[in-house]
Amino acid sequence: MLYRYAAALLLFALVPLAATAQEHRANYELAERFTTQQLDKMVGSTRVFPRWIDDANRFWYEYETANGKKWVMVDPDRQQKRPLFDAQVLAAELAESFSRPFNEKDLDLKGFDYDTDRERFTFHVDSIRFTYNADTRQLVRGDSLEKEERERWATYSPDSTWIAFARSHNLFLMRADDPDSTEYQLTDDGERWYSYQASDGDTTSTERLRSRANWFEDNQKLYVRRQDR
């Protein structure tokens, strides 16, 4: 009886210990919810990078939340802030263009940027280039990205004898009538976000890209305006 009584006491003593061990067992599923990748999805962007539009005193930025990516236009003079575009309308227009559905909360607009030369926003979807006018809210479908990029890098002089282009954010010049022409580097102080390229934030280092160069009508001179972004 004494042994049975002692065994019963030991059993009752172990029951809380077993319950405690069960309660504090590692919860890997819960821990998985708080990995860096999962937190990024829940938190989204923790900072924004405003991009000013030349000669407009307006800027735009993009950020991401758990409900998808947002694009915002800010007009400090009018103290106004509004969505850059209606995501639902844009998703519908893209769906019509590609004949397949688009989710307004998950718009994968690659290369979204402001084209200073065209005064339009540009982006591409499935290698198709689009331009968007924020003032008129008009979306225009362009050529395939590969074809357009081949044609866009060159800025011809009025008589089509010279080509200005950019590489690694610097300005270059070459003859238009000779594909093997010597490339003349005109600047060496270009850098990302303070660039001679049309795309300030581009990280490409070897390809010829479109510059901000503008030719005078005499075909002998050109000028370029760059902004420290």
N, C-alpha and C positions, 0 to 999 in steps of 0.2 A: 504493500500500500504506500509505503514511504517513497519507493522508487517511482510509482505511478504518479504520486502527488508532485514529486520533483520534476518529472517529465512534463506534467501538465503545466507547471509554472514556467518551465523553459519554453514550452510551445507558445504560451501567451506572451512571453517576453519577446519572442522572435517575430510575432505577427506585426507589431508596429515597425520593427526594423525592415521587414520585407515590404511593408506598405511605403515606408520612406524611400527605400531603394527604387521601388516602382515609380514613385512620384518624381524622383530626381534623375530618372533615366534620360540619357541624351536625346534631345528632340532635334534630329537632323533636318526634318522637314521644315521646322520653324526657323532653324538657323539658315537654311537655304534661301529663305525669304529676305534675308538681310545681307546678302552678298553685294558686292559693288555693282554688279550687273543689274540685279533686281532693284536696288535702291535707285539707280539711274533711271529706271523705268518709272518708278513711283515719284521721284523728286523732279526729274526733268532738268531744265537748265538752271544753274545757280548764278549765272551772270549773263549779261547781254553786251553786245558790241554794236553801238550805234554807228551807222554809216550815213554820212552827210551827202546830200545831193547838190552838185555844183550849181551855183547861182540861184538856188531855190530857197535857201535857209530852212530846209526841211531835212529830216533824217528818218531812216527806217531801221528796224532791227527784227531779228527773228529769235524765238525762244521755244522751248519744248516743255510740255506738261504731260501728265498722265493721259490727257485727252488728245494728245497729238501736238504737232508743230503749229505755231502761230506766226504770222507776219504782221508787223504793226508799222504804221506811218505816223509821224509826229510833226506837227506844225507849231513851233514855239511862239511865233508871232500871234497866232490865233488861239493859242493855248488849247489846241485840239489834239486828240489822239484817237486814231480809228484803225480798224483792221485794214491792211493794205488791199485786200480783196475779200470778197465773200467766198469762203471755202466751199460752201454748198453749191454755189453757182459755178465756180471753177471746176469742181468735180463733175458737174453735169456736162459742162462744155468739153472736158477731156473725155468723158464717157462717149459723147457723141462723136468726137474726133477719132477715137480708137475703136468704137463699137464694142466696148466692154465696160463694166462698172468700175467706178473709182470711189474710194472711201474718203469722204471729206475730212475725217479725223486722221487720216494716214496718207497725206499727199506727198509722194516721193518726188519732189521737184529738185532735180540735181543741178548744180552750178547756178543756183539762183543769185543774180547780181544785177546791178544797175549799169546799163551800157550808156556811158556819157555821150558817145557820138550819136547814138540814136535817140537818146532821152527816153529810153524804154527799159523796163525790167526784162531780163532774159532768163530762161531756164530750159532744161531739156528733160523729156520723158521718153524712155525707150529709144534714145538716140535721135529723137526728133526735137528740133529747136523751136521754141515758142517765144514770142515777144508779148509783153503785157503793158498796156498804157494805164497807169494808175489814175490819171485824170478822167479819161473817158471810159475806163474799165473795159477796154476792148482787148480780147485775146486773139492773136494771129498765129496760125501755124506756119512754120517755115520748112526748109529742106531738112534732110537728114543731117545730123551733127557732123558726120565725117565729110560730107560734101561741102557744107557751109564753112567748116573750119579750114578746108583746103583753099577756099576762095577768100576768106576774110583776113588772112594774115597780112596781105599786101595792101599798102596804101600808095597808089600810083600818082606820080606827078601829072599835071594837066596834059603834057604831051606824051605821057606813057613811056618815058625813057628811063625813069628812075623809080625805084620802089623803096619806101621806108617801112621798116618792120621792127619788132622788138624781140629780144631774147634775154632771159634772166633779168627782166625789168629794165634793161638798157636799150638805147636807140641805135639802130643800124641802118645802113644804106647800101643798095646794090643796083646794078644795071638791070633794067627790065628785059632787054633783048638778049640776055645771056644767062641761061640757068646756072652756069658755072662761074658767074661773075664773082669778083672779089667782094667780100663783105667788109664794109667800112664801119667800124664801131665809132659812134659819135659821142657816147657818154659812158662813164664808168662809175657813176655815183647812184645809179638806180637801185632800189631795194623794194622788198615787199611792203605794200602800203605807202610807199613813196616812190611810185613807179612811173616809167614812161610807157608802160603797157596800158591797153584799154582795160584789162582785167587786173586790178591792183593786187588782189589776193592770190593770184595764180602761183602755184609752186613748181610748175614745169621749168626745167633748167636748160633743155637742149632744143626744143622746138621753136620754129619761127611763129610769132604771135602778132596780133594786130597791135599797133602802137597808137599813141595819142597824137601823132604827127598830122599837121595840116600844111598843105602846100600853098605857096603864093602863086599867082597866075603867071609869073615870069619863069616858072620851072626851075629857078636857080636857088630859091630859098624856101625853107620850111620853118615852122615854129611848133612848139609843143608846150602844153600847159599841164603841169603835174601838181598834185595836191597831197600834202602829208596827211594821211588818214589814220 
